[in-house]
Amino acid sequence: MKLVVGRVGRAHGVRGDVAIDVRTDDPDIRFAKGARLDTESGRSLTIATRKYHAGRLIVRFSGISDRTAAEELRGLTLVVDATEALGSADPDEFHDAELLGLAVVTAAGQEVGTVADVLHHSQDLLVIDTPTGDEVLVPFVRDIVPTVDPVRGRLVVDPPPGLLEL
């Protein structure tokens, strides 16, 4: 699985720099000098330089040395392999890719379904596909989801009354 970390914007200057629409919470690591990023089209790009200008991340990729070449990159989506991005020092932080496909059971051991998606609105929501083909939305908060165990492939929910009733 590939995770999107940014999108190439317009050229910046005449030496091949481009503005990046950052879509990662750790741009200092993802866009560090020497970092290799893939594109959805399969092309690999290596960061030659990076800087911030007026609050925007500006990078130059190796081999891109003029404005024309930089403009040809515009619109490319930059991705990394999910296995490179997974893991965090915070035990309560999970990437969507770690949650997708986890079996969901209640604290009493009753099967609920499988995590099909994670929605990020004002409240993160787990979209759970049930064995009956229905879809249940569960707020992703510690009080309701006390255990997340990607290694064992399961997630435990302790729902308030009525949450899982369709």
MDTraj code that builds the backbone (N, CA, C; nanometers):
import mdtraj as md
import numpy as np

residues = "MET LYS LEU VAL VAL GLY ARG VAL GLY ARG ALA HIS GLY VAL ARG GLY ASP VAL ALA ILE ASP VAL ARG THR ASP ASP PRO ASP ILE ARG PHE ALA LYS GLY ALA ARG LEU ASP THR GLU SER GLY ARG SER LEU THR ILE ALA THR ARG LYS TYR HIS ALA GLY ARG LEU ILE VAL ARG PHE SER GLY ILE SER ASP ARG THR ALA ALA GLU GLU LEU ARG GLY LEU THR LEU VAL VAL ASP ALA THR GLU ALA LEU GLY SER ALA ASP PRO ASP GLU PHE HIS ASP ALA GLU LEU LEU GLY LEU ALA VAL VAL THR ALA ALA GLY GLN GLU VAL GLY THR VAL ALA ASP VAL LEU HIS HIS SER GLN ASP LEU LEU VAL ILE ASP THR PRO THR GLY ASP GLU VAL LEU VAL PRO PHE VAL ARG ASP ILE VAL PRO THR VAL ASP PRO VAL ARG GLY ARG LEU VAL VAL ASP PRO PRO PRO GLY LEU LEU GLU LEU".split()
xyz = np.array([
    [0.0847, -0.1176, 0.0000],
    [0.0000, 0.0000, 0.0000],
    [0.0891, 0.1237, 0.0000],
    [0.0492, 0.2228, -0.0756],
    [0.1223, 0.3485, -0.0844],
    [0.0492, 0.4563, -0.0052],
    [0.1259, 0.5391, 0.0646],
    [0.0695, 0.6511, 0.1383],
    [0.1123, 0.7812, 0.0721],
    [0.0185, 0.8713, 0.0515],
    [0.0467, 1.0007, -0.0103],
    [0.1132, 1.0911, 0.0931],
    [0.2274, 1.1515, 0.0565],
    [0.2964, 1.2442, 0.1463],
    [0.3002, 1.3863, 0.0911],
    [0.2632, 1.4038, -0.0358],
    [0.2632, 1.5377, -0.0922],
    [0.2239, 1.5376, -0.2387],
    [0.2111, 1.6584, -0.2908],
    [0.1799, 1.6781, -0.4318],
    [0.2654, 1.7927, -0.4834],
    [0.3215, 1.7737, -0.6014],
    [0.4073, 1.8765, -0.6594],
    [0.3202, 1.9897, -0.7128],
    [0.3540, 2.1116, -0.6715],
    [0.2819, 2.2301, -0.7175],
    [0.3593, 2.3003, -0.8283],
    [0.3436, 2.4289, -0.8343],
    [0.4049, 2.5071, -0.9425],
    [0.5550, 2.5222, -0.9232],
    [0.6211, 2.5570, -1.0330],
    [0.7645, 2.5837, -1.0278],
    [0.7883, 2.7096, -0.9454],
    [0.9034, 2.7139, -0.8807],
    [0.9406, 2.8283, -0.7984],
    [1.0790, 2.8737, -0.8444],
    [1.0834, 2.9834, -0.9164],
    [1.2116, 3.0325, -0.9672],
    [1.2493, 2.9645, -1.0980],
    [1.3770, 2.9777, -1.1346],
    [1.4227, 2.9279, -1.2653],
    [1.5227, 2.8125, -1.2547],
    [1.5536, 2.7671, -1.1339],
    [1.6575, 2.6646, -1.1164],
    [1.6031, 2.5234, -1.0935],
    [1.4721, 2.5048, -1.1085],
    [1.4143, 2.3712, -1.0946],
    [1.3428, 2.3451, -0.9639],
    [1.3310, 2.4471, -0.8791],
    [1.2594, 2.4283, -0.7525],
    [1.1086, 2.4204, -0.7788],
    [1.0393, 2.3462, -0.6905],
    [0.8935, 2.3366, -0.6978],
    [0.8352, 2.3528, -0.5587],
    [0.7145, 2.4063, -0.5531],
    [0.6408, 2.4142, -0.4269],
    [0.5753, 2.2786, -0.4045],
    [0.5671, 2.2377, -0.2780],
    [0.5072, 2.1093, -0.2437],
    [0.3842, 2.1326, -0.1567],
    [0.2751, 2.0678, -0.1948],
    [0.1551, 2.0651, -0.1118],
    [0.1752, 1.9462, -0.0181],
    [0.2172, 1.9746, 0.1045],
    [0.2544, 1.8700, 0.2005],
    [0.1303, 1.7993, 0.2522],
    [0.1359, 1.6651, 0.2528],
    [0.0251, 1.5846, 0.3042],
    [0.0756, 1.4785, 0.4017],
    [0.1727, 1.5169, 0.4819],
    [0.2264, 1.4286, 0.5832],
    [0.2457, 1.5083, 0.7106],
    [0.2416, 1.4406, 0.8229],
    [0.2606, 1.5101, 0.9495],
    [0.4074, 1.5249, 0.9849],
    [0.4977, 1.4714, 0.9023],
    [0.6402, 1.4790, 0.9325],
    [0.7214, 1.5184, 0.8091],
    [0.7003, 1.6402, 0.7566],
    [0.7702, 1.6795, 0.6338],
    [0.9218, 1.6874, 0.6492],
    [0.9715, 1.7127, 0.7707],
    [1.1162, 1.7209, 0.7885],
    [1.1843, 1.5874, 0.7627],
    [1.1150, 1.4781, 0.7856],
    [1.1707, 1.3461, 0.7564],
    [1.1406, 1.3059, 0.6124],
    [1.0164, 1.3192, 0.5698],
    [0.9767, 1.2758, 0.4349],
    [1.0460, 1.3542, 0.3246],
    [1.0748, 1.4837, 0.3509],
    [1.1345, 1.5680, 0.2485],
    [1.2769, 1.6098, 0.2856],
    [1.3470, 1.5257, 0.3581],
    [1.4864, 1.5541, 0.3953],
    [1.5758, 1.5380, 0.2726],
    [1.6875, 1.6086, 0.2720],
    [1.7834, 1.5980, 0.1619],
    [1.8255, 1.4516, 0.1475],
    [1.8160, 1.4004, 0.0253],
    [1.8530, 1.2622, -0.0025],
    [1.7366, 1.1643, 0.0042],
    [1.6214, 1.2083, 0.0567],
    [1.5052, 1.1185, 0.0651],
    [1.4553, 1.0864, -0.0750],
    [1.4170, 0.9605, -0.0945],
    [1.3641, 0.9177, -0.2235],
    [1.2131, 0.9015, -0.2110],
    [1.1422, 0.9635, -0.3020],
    [0.9964, 0.9555, -0.3052],
    [0.9528, 0.8968, -0.4384],
    [0.8504, 0.8156, -0.4356],
    [0.7938, 0.7613, -0.5585],
    [0.6758, 0.8474, -0.5988],
    [0.6353, 0.8348, -0.7239],
    [0.5139, 0.8998, -0.7701],
    [0.4137, 0.7903, -0.8021],
    [0.2877, 0.8265, -0.8108],
    [0.1857, 0.7268, -0.8434],
    [0.2076, 0.6687, -0.9819],
    [0.2794, 0.7412, -1.0678],
    [0.3064, 0.6907, -1.2024],
    [0.4273, 0.5966, -1.2049],
    [0.4943, 0.5799, -1.0893],
    [0.6065, 0.4871, -1.0821],
    [0.7440, 0.5515, -1.0902],
    [0.7502, 0.6788, -1.1143],
    [0.8784, 0.7492, -1.1215],
    [0.9321, 0.7739, -0.9809],
    [1.0633, 0.7649, -0.9634],
    [1.1267, 0.7963, -0.8351],
    [1.1969, 0.9305, -0.8438],
    [1.1851, 1.0090, -0.7382],
    [1.2500, 1.1399, -0.7305],
    [1.3264, 1.1479, -0.5997],
    [1.4455, 1.2084, -0.6055],
    [1.5288, 1.2233, -0.4862],
    [1.5411, 1.3707, -0.4522],
    [1.5222, 1.4038, -0.3242],
    [1.5306, 1.5427, -0.2797],
    [1.6763, 1.5873, -0.2826],
    [1.7040, 1.6939, -0.3601],
    [1.8393, 1.7510, -0.3653],
    [1.8535, 1.8638, -0.2635],
    [1.7530, 1.9508, -0.2570],
    [1.7523, 2.0601, -0.1593],
    [1.6093, 2.0838, -0.1142],
    [1.5979, 2.1482, 0.0023],
    [1.4652, 2.1871, 0.0503],
    [1.4796, 2.3118, 0.1355],
    [1.3757, 2.3914, 0.1350],
    [1.3715, 2.5121, 0.2182],
    [1.2260, 2.5532, 0.2314],
    [1.2023, 2.6421, 0.3232],
    [1.0683, 2.6986, 0.3381],
    [1.0733, 2.8422, 0.2891],
    [0.9711, 2.8824, 0.2146],
    [0.9599, 3.0189, 0.1656],
    [0.8147, 3.0615, 0.1823],
    [0.7933, 3.1660, 0.2608],
    [0.6592, 3.2192, 0.2867],
    [0.5648, 3.1091, 0.3352],
    [0.6165, 3.0210, 0.4211],
    [0.5351, 2.9164, 0.4796],
    [0.5138, 2.7938, 0.3928],
    [0.5702, 2.7912, 0.2733],
    [0.5551, 2.6762, 0.1823],
    [0.6859, 2.6009, 0.1722],
    [0.6744, 2.4710, 0.1589],
    [0.7922, 2.3875, 0.1384],
    [0.8319, 2.3953, -0.0086],
    [0.9592, 2.4276, -0.0318],
    [1.0137, 2.4353, -0.1671],
    [1.1251, 2.3310, -0.1769],
    [1.1179, 2.2431, -0.2765],
    [1.2221, 2.1423, -0.2943],
    [1.2750, 2.1460, -0.4362],
    [1.3957, 2.0927, -0.4510],
    [1.4528, 2.0679, -0.5833],
    [1.4881, 1.9201, -0.5860],
    [1.4459, 1.8534, -0.6905],
    [1.4753, 1.7121, -0.7071],
    [1.6033, 1.6951, -0.7888],
    [1.6794, 1.5928, -0.7582],
    [1.8009, 1.5628, -0.8348],
    [1.7655, 1.5452, -0.9823],
    [1.8450, 1.6049, -1.0685],
    [1.8225, 1.5936, -1.2125],
    [1.7251, 1.6950, -1.2686],
    [1.6632, 1.7741, -1.1838],
    [1.5698, 1.8791, -1.2293],
    [1.6405, 2.0116, -1.2072],
    [1.6849, 2.0733, -1.3173],
    [1.7713, 2.1903, -1.3008],
    [1.7195, 2.3178, -1.3663],
    [1.5988, 2.3135, -1.4219],
    [1.5444, 2.4379, -1.4790],
    [1.3924, 2.4413, -1.4629],
    [1.3378, 2.5572, -1.4898],
    [1.1944, 2.5789, -1.4691],
    [1.1087, 2.4885, -1.5572],
    [1.1518, 2.4665, -1.6804],
    [1.0749, 2.3818, -1.7718],
    [1.0619, 2.2399, -1.7167],
    [1.1727, 2.1837, -1.6701],
    [1.1699, 2.0481, -1.6133],
    [1.0850, 2.0459, -1.4859],
    [1.0918, 2.1523, -1.4073],
    [1.0138, 2.1603, -1.2841],
    [0.8642, 2.1650, -1.3161],
    [0.8253, 2.2402, -1.4169],
    [0.6845, 2.2508, -1.4545],
    [0.6292, 2.1169, -1.5018],
    [0.7129, 2.0320, -1.5592],
    [0.6684, 1.9004, -1.6050],
    [0.6304, 1.8089, -1.4875],
    [0.6793, 1.8407, -1.3683],
    [0.6476, 1.7614, -1.2494],
    [0.5158, 1.8028, -1.1848],
    [0.4666, 1.9185, -1.2221],
    [0.3474, 1.9743, -1.1579],
    [0.2314, 1.8754, -1.1596],
    [0.1704, 1.8590, -1.0424],
    [0.0551, 1.7702, -1.0298],
    [0.0887, 1.6276, -0.9893],
    [0.2177, 1.5913, -0.9899],
    [0.2546, 1.4557, -0.9499],
    [0.2250, 1.4343, -0.8014],
    [0.1692, 1.3198, -0.7698],
    [0.1432, 1.2822, -0.6313],
    [0.2632, 1.2043, -0.5809],
    [0.3172, 1.2452, -0.4665],
    [0.4354, 1.1824, -0.4075],
    [0.3916, 1.0822, -0.3018],
    [0.4441, 0.9601, -0.3098],
    [0.4020, 0.8532, -0.2201],
    [0.5223, 0.7808, -0.1605],
    [0.4996, 0.7143, -0.0481],
    [0.5978, 0.6244, 0.0124],
    [0.5266, 0.4928, 0.0399],
    [0.6040, 0.3873, 0.0498],
    [0.5481, 0.2573, 0.0834],
    [0.4979, 0.2623, 0.2273],
    [0.3814, 0.2081, 0.2524],
    [0.3216, 0.2134, 0.3857],
    [0.4115, 0.1508, 0.4916],
    [0.4858, 0.0484, 0.4556],
    [0.5719, -0.0172, 0.5548],
    [0.6840, 0.0749, 0.6009],
    [0.7236, 0.1715, 0.5175],
    [0.8259, 0.2686, 0.5565],
    [0.7705, 0.3726, 0.6526],
    [0.6411, 0.3976, 0.6443],
    [0.5814, 0.5058, 0.7219],
    [0.5157, 0.4589, 0.8506],
    [0.4969, 0.3292, 0.8646],
    [0.4241, 0.2804, 0.9809],
    [0.5098, 0.2821, 1.1055],
    [0.4414, 0.2839, 1.2161],
    [0.5114, 0.2837, 1.3447],
    [0.5257, 0.4248, 1.3980],
    [0.5134, 0.4355, 1.5284],
    [0.5236, 0.5651, 1.5932],
    [0.5706, 0.5424, 1.7349],
    [0.6372, 0.6409, 1.7907],
    [0.6809, 0.6316, 1.9299],
    [0.5612, 0.6434, 2.0250],
    [0.4530, 0.7029, 1.9784],
    [0.3325, 0.7194, 2.0594],
    [0.2460, 0.5945, 2.0474],
    [0.2232, 0.5215, 2.1557],
    [0.1452, 0.3976, 2.1473],
    [-0.0023, 0.4204, 2.1128],
    [-0.0494, 0.5434, 2.1219],
    [-0.1892, 0.5741, 2.0897],
    [-0.2052, 0.6343, 1.9507],
    [-0.1008, 0.6289, 1.8688],
    [-0.1056, 0.6868, 1.7350],
    [-0.0958, 0.5754, 1.6323],
    [-0.1885, 0.5771, 1.5354],
    [-0.1917, 0.4741, 1.4329],
    [-0.2119, 0.5383, 1.2968],
    [-0.1473, 0.4832, 1.1956],
    [-0.1733, 0.5233, 1.0579],
    [-0.2959, 0.4466, 1.0103],
    [-0.3698, 0.5050, 0.9196],
    [-0.4884, 0.4398, 0.8664],
    [-0.4560, 0.2993, 0.8157],
    [-0.3422, 0.2844, 0.7483],
    [-0.3048, 0.1555, 0.6906],
    [-0.2892, 0.0476, 0.7972],
    [-0.2557, 0.0852, 0.9194],
    [-0.2427, -0.0124, 1.0278],
    [-0.3795, -0.0610, 1.0763],
    [-0.4819, 0.0204, 1.0570],
    [-0.6157, -0.0114, 1.1070],
    [-0.7011, -0.0874, 1.0058],
    [-0.6794, -0.0593, 0.8773],
    [-0.7619, -0.1214, 0.7736],
    [-0.7458, -0.2729, 0.7761],
    [-0.8586, -0.3417, 0.7759],
    [-0.8578, -0.4875, 0.7738],
    [-0.8553, -0.5543, 0.9104],
    [-0.8406, -0.4755, 1.0179],
    [-0.8402, -0.5358, 1.1510],
    [-0.9778, -0.5927, 1.1840],
    [-0.9781, -0.7098, 1.2469],
    [-1.1029, -0.7687, 1.2958],
    [-1.1481, -0.6878, 1.4168],
    [-1.2765, -0.6627, 1.4258],
    [-1.3324, -0.5841, 1.5360],
    [-1.4206, -0.6758, 1.6209],
    [-1.3913, -0.6784, 1.7519],
    [-1.4707, -0.7573, 1.8471],
    [-1.5052, -0.6681, 1.9652],
    [-1.6110, -0.7051, 2.0363],
    [-1.6468, -0.6309, 2.1571],
    [-1.5605, -0.6809, 2.2722],
    [-1.5639, -0.6091, 2.3832],
    [-1.4880, -0.6496, 2.5020],
    [-1.5344, -0.7863, 2.5507],
    [-1.6584, -0.8243, 2.5198],
    [-1.7121, -0.9548, 2.5587],
    [-1.6758, -1.0642, 2.4585],
    [-1.6070, -1.0272, 2.3484],
    [-1.5634, -1.1259, 2.2498],
    [-1.6565, -1.1458, 2.1326],
    [-1.7646, -1.0683, 2.1239],
    [-1.8597, -1.0805, 2.0132],
    [-1.8013, -1.0174, 1.8868],
    [-1.8103, -1.0891, 1.7747],
    [-1.7598, -1.0384, 1.6477],
    [-1.8466, -0.9216, 1.6005],
    [-1.7806, -0.8120, 1.5612],
    [-1.8521, -0.6948, 1.5103],
    [-1.8340, -0.6834, 1.3600],
    [-1.7105, -0.7042, 1.3109],
    [-1.6824, -0.6926, 1.1678],
    [-1.5369, -0.6632, 1.1423],
    [-1.5121, -0.5869, 1.0367],
    [-1.3763, -0.5542, 0.9928],
    [-1.3662, -0.4055, 0.9633],
    [-1.2548, -0.3436, 1.0015],
    [-1.2338, -0.2018, 0.9717],
    [-1.2153, -0.1864, 0.8210],
    [-1.3057, -0.1122, 0.7582],
    [-1.3032, -0.0921, 0.6138],
    [-1.2448, 0.0431, 0.5745],
    [-1.2558, 0.1417, 0.6646],
    [-1.2076, 0.2764, 0.6315],
    [-1.1941, 0.3559, 0.7614],
    [-1.1211, 0.4659, 0.7520],
    [-1.1090, 0.5596, 0.8634],
    [-1.1440, 0.6967, 0.8078],
    [-1.2427, 0.7607, 0.8682],
    [-1.2853, 0.8939, 0.8248],
    [-1.2273, 0.9975, 0.9196],
    [-1.1756, 1.1050, 0.8630],
    [-1.1159, 1.2112, 0.9439],
    [-1.1986, 1.3382, 0.9274],
    [-1.2882, 1.3575, 1.0188],
    [-1.3697, 1.4784, 1.0215],
    [-1.3352, 1.5492, 1.1524],
    [-1.4311, 1.6134, 1.2130],
    [-1.4021, 1.6747, 1.3422],
    [-1.3728, 1.5671, 1.4456],
    [-1.4202, 1.4472, 1.4220],
    [-1.3950, 1.3298, 1.5065],
    [-1.3546, 1.2156, 1.4144],
    [-1.2436, 1.1473, 1.4439],
    [-1.2049, 1.0310, 1.3647],
    [-1.3082, 0.9207, 1.3857],
    [-1.3487, 0.8589, 1.2759],
    [-1.4489, 0.7522, 1.2803],
    [-1.3958, 0.6281, 1.2102],
    [-1.4176, 0.5132, 1.2707],
    [-1.3861, 0.3863, 1.2067],
    [-1.5104, 0.3403, 1.1317],
    [-1.4937, 0.3036, 1.0063],
    [-1.6028, 0.2470, 0.9278],
    [-1.5852, 0.0956, 0.9358],
    [-1.6826, 0.0278, 0.9944],
    [-1.6731, -0.1165, 1.0158],
    [-1.7776, -0.1865, 0.9304],
    [-1.7296, -0.2791, 0.8460],
    [-1.8202, -0.3628, 0.7690],
    [-1.8577, -0.4819, 0.8561],
    [-1.9882, -0.5033, 0.8748],
    [-2.0349, -0.6130, 0.9592],
    [-2.0529, -0.7396, 0.8747],
    [-2.0612, -0.8560, 0.9395],
    [-2.0825, -0.9802, 0.8653],
    [-2.2150, -0.9835, 0.7884],
    [-2.3120, -0.9025, 0.8298],
    [-2.4409, -0.8989, 0.7606],
    [-2.4401, -0.8044, 0.6406],
    [-2.3256, -0.7384, 0.6162],
    [-2.3150, -0.6475, 0.5022],
    [-2.3487, -0.5037, 0.5346],
    [-2.3809, -0.4767, 0.6607],
    [-2.4099, -0.3396, 0.7018],
    [-2.2796, -0.2672, 0.7337],
    [-2.2931, -0.1372, 0.7538],
    [-2.1779, -0.0532, 0.7865],
    [-2.2074, 0.0193, 0.9169],
    [-2.1095, 0.0183, 1.0085],
    [-2.1254, 0.0842, 1.1379],
    [-2.0133, 0.1859, 1.1525],
    [-2.0470, 0.3051, 1.2014],
    [-1.9466, 0.4074, 1.2291],
    [-1.9202, 0.4100, 1.3791],
    [-1.7918, 0.4003, 1.4163],
    [-1.7541, 0.3980, 1.5570],
    [-1.6541, 0.5101, 1.5823],
    [-1.6819, 0.6006, 1.6751],
    [-1.5839, 0.7051, 1.7082],
    [-1.4536, 0.6410, 1.7563],
    [-1.3429, 0.6886, 1.7013],
    [-1.2121, 0.6319, 1.7358],
    [-1.1542, 0.7085, 1.8543],
    [-1.2056, 0.6754, 1.9737],
    [-1.1598, 0.7352, 2.0992],
    [-1.1321, 0.6223, 2.1981],
    [-1.0408, 0.6457, 2.2914],
    [-0.9973, 0.5418, 2.3847],
    [-1.1123, 0.4828, 2.4662],
    [-1.2110, 0.5640, 2.5052],
    [-1.3231, 0.5123, 2.5848],
    [-1.4040, 0.4069, 2.5097],
    [-1.4123, 0.4198, 2.3781],
    [-1.4905, 0.3260, 2.2980],
    [-1.4012, 0.2198, 2.2336],
    [-1.2764, 0.2566, 2.2005],
    [-1.1821, 0.1629, 2.1392],
    [-1.0613, 0.1515, 2.2329],
    [-1.0736, 0.0692, 2.3389],
    [-0.9666, 0.0619, 2.4375],
    [-0.8430, -0.0165, 2.3920],
    [-0.8591, -0.1066, 2.2938],
    [-0.7469, -0.1901, 2.2516],
    [-0.7348, -0.1929, 2.1002],
    [-0.6155, -0.1565, 2.0511],
    [-0.5821, -0.1693, 1.9097],
    [-0.4559, -0.2534, 1.9042],
    [-0.4643, -0.3675, 1.8367],
    [-0.3519, -0.4599, 1.8311],
    [-0.3257, -0.5020, 1.6864],
    [-0.2527, -0.4184, 1.6107],
    [-0.2255, -0.4514, 1.4706],
    [-0.1471, -0.5816, 1.4546],
    [-0.0623, -0.6144, 1.5509],
    [0.0173, -0.7366, 1.5420],
    [-0.0738, -0.8597, 1.5431],
    [-0.1729, -0.8596, 1.6293],
    [-0.2682, -0.9723, 1.6369],
    [-0.3835, -0.9559, 1.5386],
    [-0.3896, -0.8402, 1.4724],
    [-0.4922, -0.8186, 1.3708],
    [-0.6310, -0.7944, 1.4249],
    [-0.6381, -0.7301, 1.5425],
    [-0.7713, -0.7057, 1.5990],
    [-0.7787, -0.5746, 1.6736],
    [-0.9030, -0.5343, 1.6923],
    [-0.9345, -0.4097, 1.7596],
    [-1.0538, -0.4402, 1.8498],
    [-1.0484, -0.3974, 1.9754],
    [-1.1569, -0.4234, 2.0697],
    [-1.2360, -0.2942, 2.0900],
    [-1.3689, -0.3070, 2.0826],
    [-1.4554, -0.1928, 2.1082],
    [-1.5391, -0.2199, 2.2326],
    [-1.5649, -0.1137, 2.3069],
    [-1.6516, -0.1196, 2.4247],
    [-1.7587, -0.0123, 2.4035],
    [-1.8566, -0.0435, 2.3170],
    [-1.9522, 0.0590, 2.2742],
    [-2.0570, 0.0920, 2.3816],
    [-2.0999, 0.2170, 2.3836],
    [-2.2128, 0.2518, 2.4707],
    [-2.3388, 0.1864, 2.4133],
    [-2.4428, 0.1712, 2.4937],
    [-2.5663, 0.1080, 2.4453],
    [-2.6196, 0.1778, 2.3203],
    [-2.6547, 0.0952, 2.2220],
    [-2.7154, 0.1458, 2.0999],
    [-2.6192, 0.1777, 1.9869],
    [-2.4889, 0.1879, 2.0148],
    [-2.3953, 0.2290, 1.9107],
    [-2.3876, 0.1271, 1.7972],
    [-2.3868, 0.0015, 1.8284],
    [-2.3731, -0.1014, 1.7251],
    [-2.5054, -0.1527, 1.6712],
    [-2.6159, -0.1009, 1.7235],
    [-2.7462, -0.1444, 1.6766],
    [-2.7832, -0.0686, 1.5508],
    [-2.8216, -0.1428, 1.4485],
    [-2.8542, -0.0808, 1.3198],
    [-3.0026, -0.0506, 1.3103],
])
top = md.Topology()
chain = top.add_chain()
for i, resn in enumerate(residues, 1):
    res = top.add_residue(resn, chain, resSeq=i)
    for name in ("N", "CA", "C"):
        top.add_atom(name, md.element.get_by_symbol(name[0]), res)
traj = md.Trajectory(xyz[None], top)
